[in-house]
């Protein structure tokens, strides 16, 4: 595109933009813009879609006295495409599950279903029986990862009240390790269930698996999408006020976007799906 004012070449980039609105000024970051390369001109042009998005944000938030738009308002198409089918939240999502977390499934309740499955093999080893054994083991690892995470966060909340976060780094890191376990072992359960033809990777199941892949496993250039890096901020688990894991997304800029993943919500939803399958044994 050539500059409509001077005819010089332009380039697409993301800029900070202060938009006057009545007596106020709304500040936007990472706004996609077309900027003239001629220093004397330097005209900045926005697409109609970008202008509409800014105005809609202002109209929606002006009564709340919000003067700065979130960094996730303008998500580049490549990043948007990657997170579309994940459990990543682009808005300031607040979960209700940590305040009043439901109990985890009682493992004793699942005992008769597993016994029925083991009995069906009549004590004979087979590759199918081994897959069920692996599923059993990985479900326990998934289950106890979350159980221990809740305990560590509870301990951490009391330590912070007593003397702040200083000195409790290890507790926060342990909590982070358990959070990673939820996604690693949860994804392993999904893979085994799929191999046993007990579940399909659609809907939430697919979203959970992609979240694990993009954030914890293939977090650099996921799906070969440019130089994009997903970085889970394990320290963000130290907050006892929410159940969100902060995720920084680096493009050609450091931490251009900041998203969250609600690990409480993800756990309970996947536990529910797996338990449904087990109760059909």
Secondary structure, 3 states (H helix, E strand, C coil): CECCCCCCEEEEEEEEEEEEECCEEEEEEEEEEEEECCCCCCCEECCHHHHHHHHHHHHHHHHHCCCECCCCCCCCHHHHHHHCCCCEECCCCCCCCCCCCCCCCCHHHHHHHHHHHHHCCCCCCCHHHHHHHHHHHHHHHHHHHHHHHHHHHHHHHHHHHHHCCCCCHHHHHHHHHHHHHHHHHHHHHHHHHHHCCCCCCCHHHHHHHHHHHHHHHCCECHHHCCCCEEEEEHHHHHCCCCCEEEEEEECCCCCCEEEEEEHHHHHHHHHHHHHHHHCCC
